[in-house]
Amino acid sequence: MDTAPNQSRAITTARRALIVQRVLVDGWSSAEAAAAVGISERLVDVWVTDYRRHGMTSLRHPVGESLAGEFIQRTISQPVRALASRITSGLRRFFQHDRVPERLPLGRLNEDIGGE
Protein backbone atom coordinates (compact mmCIF):
# COMPACT_ATOMS: atom_id res chain seq x y z
CA MET A 1 0.00 0.00 0.00
CA ASP A 2 1.64 3.25 -1.13
CA THR A 3 1.15 6.26 1.07
CA ALA A 4 1.96 9.92 0.81
CA PRO A 5 5.50 10.91 1.81
CA ASN A 6 4.18 13.16 4.59
CA GLN A 7 2.50 10.22 6.27
CA SER A 8 5.71 8.17 6.33
CA ARG A 9 7.62 11.08 7.89
CA ALA A 10 5.44 10.77 10.98
CA ILE A 11 7.08 7.43 11.78
CA THR A 12 9.53 7.86 14.63
CA THR A 13 13.10 6.60 14.78
CA ALA A 14 12.10 3.88 17.26
CA ARG A 15 9.30 2.73 14.94
CA ARG A 16 11.70 2.57 11.98
CA ALA A 17 14.13 0.55 14.10
CA LEU A 18 11.35 -1.90 14.97
CA ILE A 19 10.43 -2.30 11.30
CA VAL A 20 14.06 -2.94 10.35
CA GLN A 21 14.38 -5.42 13.22
CA ARG A 22 11.33 -7.33 12.05
CA VAL A 23 12.83 -7.67 8.58
CA LEU A 24 16.42 -8.49 9.55
CA VAL A 25 16.03 -10.36 12.84
CA ASP A 26 12.51 -11.75 12.86
CA GLY A 27 12.58 -12.79 9.21
CA TRP A 28 9.59 -10.76 8.01
CA SER A 29 9.48 -9.84 4.35
CA SER A 30 9.48 -6.19 3.37
CA ALA A 31 5.92 -6.57 2.13
CA GLU A 32 4.74 -7.98 5.48
CA ALA A 33 6.42 -5.22 7.48
CA ALA A 34 5.10 -2.54 5.15
CA ALA A 35 1.57 -3.91 5.30
CA ALA A 36 1.68 -4.07 9.11
CA VAL A 37 2.57 -0.38 9.36
CA GLY A 38 0.73 0.90 6.30
CA ILE A 39 3.67 2.21 4.29
CA SER A 40 5.17 1.26 0.95
CA GLU A 41 7.34 -1.82 0.59
CA ARG A 42 9.95 0.26 -1.20
CA LEU A 43 10.29 2.52 1.84
CA VAL A 44 10.95 -0.48 4.06
CA ASP A 45 13.58 -1.68 1.59
CA VAL A 46 15.25 1.75 1.67
CA TRP A 47 15.37 1.71 5.49
CA VAL A 48 16.81 -1.81 5.58
CA THR A 49 19.43 -0.97 2.96
CA ASP A 50 20.40 2.24 4.76
CA TYR A 51 20.61 0.32 8.03
CA ARG A 52 22.91 -2.27 6.49
CA ARG A 53 25.16 0.45 5.08
CA HIS A 54 25.21 2.99 7.91
CA GLY A 55 23.84 1.29 11.03
CA MET A 56 21.56 2.90 13.62
CA THR A 57 22.45 6.45 12.59
CA SER A 58 20.63 5.93 9.31
CA LEU A 59 17.35 5.51 11.20
CA ARG A 60 17.62 9.00 12.71
CA HIS A 61 17.49 10.71 9.32
CA PRO A 62 14.07 11.75 8.00
CA VAL A 63 12.54 9.64 5.26
CA GLY A 64 14.24 10.08 1.92
CA GLU A 65 17.30 11.69 3.44
CA SER A 66 20.49 9.79 2.82
CA LEU A 67 24.14 10.59 2.48
CA ALA A 68 23.73 10.96 -1.27
CA GLY A 69 20.72 13.21 -0.73
CA GLU A 70 22.65 15.30 1.77
CA PHE A 71 25.57 15.59 -0.66
CA ILE A 72 23.28 16.77 -3.43
CA GLN A 73 21.57 19.16 -1.03
CA ARG A 74 24.86 20.79 0.01
CA THR A 75 26.62 20.86 -3.35
CA ILE A 76 23.77 21.65 -5.74
CA SER A 77 20.51 22.68 -4.10
CA GLN A 78 21.81 25.20 -1.56
CA PRO A 79 24.03 27.13 -4.03
CA VAL A 80 21.25 27.18 -6.64
CA ARG A 81 18.75 28.48 -4.05
CA ALA A 82 21.23 31.12 -2.88
CA LEU A 83 21.83 32.28 -6.45
CA ALA A 84 18.09 32.40 -7.16
CA SER A 85 17.55 34.42 -3.99
CA ARG A 86 20.22 36.94 -5.01
CA ILE A 87 18.72 37.26 -8.48
CA THR A 88 15.17 37.80 -7.21
CA SER A 89 16.23 40.35 -4.60
CA GLY A 90 18.20 42.21 -7.27
CA LEU A 91 15.20 42.20 -9.60
CA ARG A 92 12.95 43.46 -6.80
CA ARG A 93 15.32 46.36 -6.15
CA PHE A 94 15.58 47.08 -9.88
CA PHE A 95 11.82 47.23 -10.41
CA GLN A 96 10.99 48.96 -7.14
CA HIS A 97 9.87 52.53 -7.69
CA ASP A 98 11.09 55.23 -5.38
CA ARG A 99 7.87 56.53 -3.96
CA VAL A 100 7.57 59.84 -2.26
CA PRO A 101 5.55 59.37 0.88
CA GLU A 102 2.26 61.25 0.99
CA ARG A 103 2.14 64.25 3.23
CA LEU A 104 -0.20 63.92 6.13
CA PRO A 105 -2.47 66.85 6.84
CA LEU A 106 -1.56 68.37 10.16
CA GLY A 107 -4.12 70.23 12.17
CA ARG A 108 -3.52 73.00 14.59
CA LEU A 109 -2.71 72.06 18.13
CA ASN A 110 -5.80 73.80 19.52
CA GLU A 111 -8.10 71.98 17.11
CA ASP A 112 -6.60 68.60 17.99
CA ILE A 113 -7.10 69.11 21.69
CA GLY A 114 -10.63 70.36 21.24
CA GLY A 115 -9.86 73.89 22.24
CA GLU A 116 -10.99 77.03 20.56
Stockholm file with secondary structure:
# STOCKHOLM 1.0

chainA/1-116         MDTAPNQSRAITTARRALIVQRVLVDGWSSAEAAAAVGISERLVDVWVTDYRRHGMTSLRHPVGESLAGEFIQRTISQPVRALASRITSGLRRFFQHDRVPERLPLGRLNEDIGGE
#=GR chainA/1-116 SS CCCCHHHHHTSCHHHHHHHHHHHHTSCCCHHHHHHHHTSCHHHHHHHHHHHHHHTTHHHHSCTTCCHHHHHHIIIIIHHHHHHHHHHHHHHHHHHCCCCCCCCCCCCCHHHHHTCC
#=GC SS_cons         CCCCHHHHHTSCHHHHHHHHHHHHTSCCCHHHHHHHHTSCHHHHHHHHHHHHHHTTHHHHSCTTCCHHHHHHIIIIIHHHHHHHHHHHHHHHHHHCCCCCCCCCCCCCHHHHHTCC
//
